Amino acid sequence: MIVDCHTHIRPSGDLSNQPEIPDAVSVCIVLAEPDDSGEDVNKRLSEYVARNKEKRIGFAFVDPTKDSISTRSLAVINEKLGLKGAVLYCPDCGFHPAHSQAMEFYESADKLSLPVFFHNAYPLKSDAVLDYAQPVLLDEVARSFPQLKIIIGTMGMPFVEQTLTMAAKHKNVYADLTIRPTRVWEVYNTIAAAYEHGVMDKLLFGSGFPFGDAKECIETLLGFNKLLADTNLPTVPRSDIQNIIERNTLEVLGIKN
């Protein structure tokens, strides 16, 4: 079973014209896009997910500084819309991950066992607050809510070392390994660093679909050591990389499909 923990639908257009999830993955987590009207974008995502419940898991867009963050409101997202988690865009929405209202949101999400995905990496809007993208800012969140499942998107690029430190420190902090296959040196350094930090078991496979291709990402990861041909650079056991691809992310995050 291969779970893609990082996919999107195109922000506009007919739902029936959305690209199909590749056969390379069994299930995908679909992240709602940031929008002024979280209610509208989440309803649209819910409709998209409902078209193929066996293969799609939806994560609702939430801006704690604007949206209702009570347990009751989040329960509606979960029970009425059928969305199984939440995605926050702290830099794009301009709030610190440990903002007081965000902390209230985490409390509600924790009570409902809703995992939270932090989409703090590229692409960012030109007016996004890059400071708020730093994974280390989630330390207070993870310490305050140790049972809350947290996913740091795209390895927290460009703050990869912070992401690895967070994953090593906190039991329920995970990192989304969405790579760009054409960036060979970046791919190598990211995986080699994760292996050296001993956090390969905290990485979740992602593709960034439809902007990335799951099959291409999988082939790049499985051929990781081939990138090192004719070099003396350290290798990473292929089995460790394969475990990332085949990890049951839904079970890790406590999501029932």
C-alpha positions in Angstrom: 0.0 0.0 0.0 1.4 3.4 -1.0 -0.1 6.5 0.5 0.6 9.9 -1.0 0.4 12.4 1.9 0.7 15.5 -0.1 -1.7 16.2 -3.1 -3.9 19.1 -4.2 -6.8 19.8 -6.5 -6.5 22.6 -8.9 -7.8 25.8 -7.2 -10.4 26.5 -9.9 -12.3 24.7 -12.6 -14.9 22.0 -12.8 -14.4 19.1 -10.3 -15.1 16.6 -13.1 -12.0 17.9 -15.0 -9.6 17.5 -12.2 -6.6 15.2 -13.0 -6.9 11.6 -11.8 -4.7 10.4 -9.0 -2.0 8.2 -10.5 -2.3 4.4 -10.3 1.1 4.4 -8.6 -0.5 5.2 -5.2 -3.3 3.4 -3.3 -4.6 6.4 -1.3 -3.9 10.1 -1.3 -4.3 12.9 1.2 -5.8 15.9 -0.6 -5.0 19.3 1.0 -7.4 22.2 0.6 -5.9 25.3 -0.9 -5.7 28.6 1.1 -8.6 30.9 0.3 -10.4 33.8 1.9 -13.5 31.6 2.3 -12.4 28.4 4.0 -16.0 27.3 4.1 -16.3 27.3 0.3 -12.9 25.7 -0.4 -13.6 22.9 2.2 -17.0 22.2 0.8 -15.5 21.9 -2.7 -12.8 19.6 -1.4 -15.5 17.5 0.4 -17.3 17.1 -2.9 -14.1 16.1 -4.7 -13.2 13.5 -2.0 -16.8 12.1 -2.0 -16.3 11.1 -5.7 -13.8 8.5 -4.7 -13.8 7.9 -0.9 -11.7 4.8 -1.2 -8.7 6.6 -2.7 -9.1 10.2 -1.4 -8.7 11.6 2.1 -9.4 15.3 2.6 -7.7 17.8 4.9 -9.6 21.0 5.5 -8.1 24.5 5.2 -8.2 26.4 8.5 -7.0 29.9 9.3 -7.3 30.0 13.1 -7.1 33.8 13.1 -10.3 34.1 10.9 -12.2 30.8 11.2 -14.2 29.3 14.0 -11.9 27.0 15.9 -14.1 25.5 18.5 -14.4 21.7 18.9 -17.9 21.9 17.6 -16.9 23.7 14.4 -14.1 21.3 13.7 -16.5 18.4 14.4 -18.7 19.7 11.5 -15.7 19.7 9.2 -15.0 16.1 10.2 -18.5 14.7 10.5 -20.5 16.7 8.0 -17.9 17.3 5.3 -16.0 14.0 5.9 -12.6 15.7 6.0 -10.1 13.8 8.2 -7.5 16.4 9.1 -6.5 20.1 8.7 -3.9 22.0 6.7 -2.5 25.3 7.9 -0.6 27.8 5.7 1.1 29.9 8.4 3.4 32.0 6.2 0.8 32.7 3.5 -1.9 33.6 6.1 0.5 35.6 8.2 0.3 34.1 11.6 2.8 32.6 14.0 2.3 28.8 14.4 2.0 29.4 18.2 -0.4 32.3 17.9 -2.9 32.2 20.8 -5.8 31.5 18.5 -3.8 28.8 16.7 -3.1 27.2 20.1 -6.8 27.1 20.7 -7.3 25.4 17.4 -4.7 22.7 18.2 -6.5 22.0 21.5 -9.7 21.4 19.5 -7.9 19.3 16.9 -6.3 17.3 19.6 -9.6 16.5 21.3 -11.0 15.3 17.9 -7.7 13.4 17.0 -7.4 15.4 13.8 -3.9 15.4 12.4 -2.5 18.8 11.3 -0.4 19.4 8.2 1.8 22.5 8.1 2.1 23.6 4.5 4.9 26.1 5.2 7.3 25.5 2.3 7.4 26.6 -1.3 5.6 27.8 -3.3 4.9 30.8 -1.1 3.1 34.0 -2.0 5.4 37.1 -2.4 3.9 38.6 0.7 4.2 35.5 2.8 6.0 35.7 6.2 9.0 33.3 5.8 9.8 33.6 9.5 6.6 31.7 10.2 7.7 28.8 8.0 10.4 27.7 10.4 9.7 24.2 11.8 11.3 25.0 15.1 8.4 27.3 15.8 6.3 24.2 16.1 8.2 23.1 19.2 5.9 24.9 21.5 2.9 23.3 19.7 4.4 19.8 20.0 5.3 20.3 23.7 1.8 21.6 24.5 0.0 18.9 22.6 2.2 15.8 22.6 -0.5 13.5 21.3 -1.4 15.8 18.3 -0.2 14.3 15.0 1.8 17.0 13.2 3.1 16.7 9.6 5.7 19.2 8.4 5.2 19.7 4.7 7.9 19.3 2.1 10.5 18.6 4.7 10.1 22.2 5.9 12.2 23.5 2.9 14.4 25.4 3.2 14.7 24.6 6.9 15.4 20.9 6.5 17.7 20.6 9.5 15.0 22.1 11.8 12.5 19.6 10.5 14.8 16.7 11.2 15.5 18.0 14.7 11.7 18.3 15.4 11.1 14.8 14.0 13.8 13.4 16.2 12.6 15.3 19.3 8.9 14.7 19.2 7.1 11.3 19.0 4.2 12.6 17.0 6.0 15.0 14.6 6.4 13.7 11.1 7.9 15.1 7.9 6.4 14.9 4.4 9.1 13.7 1.9 7.8 15.5 -1.2 10.8 15.8 -3.5 11.6 17.4 -6.8 13.4 14.6 -8.8 15.2 17.1 -11.0 16.9 18.6 -7.9 19.4 15.7 -7.5 21.7 17.3 -5.0 18.7 18.5 -2.9 17.2 15.0 -2.9 20.5 13.4 -1.9 21.2 15.8 0.9 17.7 15.6 2.3 17.6 11.8 2.5 21.2 11.4 3.7 20.6 13.9 6.5 17.4 12.1 7.5 19.3 8.8 7.7 22.2 10.4 9.7 19.6 11.9 12.1 18.0 8.5 12.6 14.5 9.7 11.6 13.8 7.7 8.4 10.9 6.1 10.2 9.3 9.6 10.6 9.2 10.4 6.9 6.0 10.1 4.9 5.9 9.8 1.2 4.4 12.7 -0.8 4.4 13.9 -4.4 2.8 17.4 -4.5 0.4 16.1 -7.2 -0.7 17.5 -9.6 2.4 19.7 -9.6 4.5 16.6 -9.0 4.3 13.0 -10.3 4.1 10.2 -7.7 5.5 7.6 -10.1 8.5 9.8 -10.9 9.1 10.5 -7.2 9.0 6.8 -6.4 11.4 5.9 -9.2 13.8 8.6 -8.0 13.7 7.5 -4.4 14.2 3.8 -5.3 17.1 4.7 -7.5 18.6 6.9 -4.9 21.9 5.1 -4.6 22.3 5.2 -8.4 22.6 9.0 -8.0 25.9 8.3 -6.2 27.5 6.2 -9.0 31.3 6.8 -9.3 31.4 8.8 -6.1 32.5 8.2 -2.6 29.4 9.7 -1.0 27.7 7.7 1.7 24.7 5.5 0.6 21.4 4.8 2.4 20.0 1.3 2.7 17.4 0.8 -0.1 15.1 -1.0 2.3 14.9 2.2 4.5 13.9 4.2 1.5 11.4 1.6 0.4 9.9 1.6 3.9 9.1 5.3 3.4 7.3 4.7 0.2 5.3 1.8 1.6 4.6 3.2 5.0 1.0 3.1 6.0 0.6 6.8 6.6 -3.1 6.5 7.4 -2.3 4.1 10.3 0.5 6.4 11.5 -1.8 9.4 11.6 -4.7 7.5 13.1 -6.9 8.0 10.1 -9.6 5.5 9.4 -10.7 5.3 5.7 
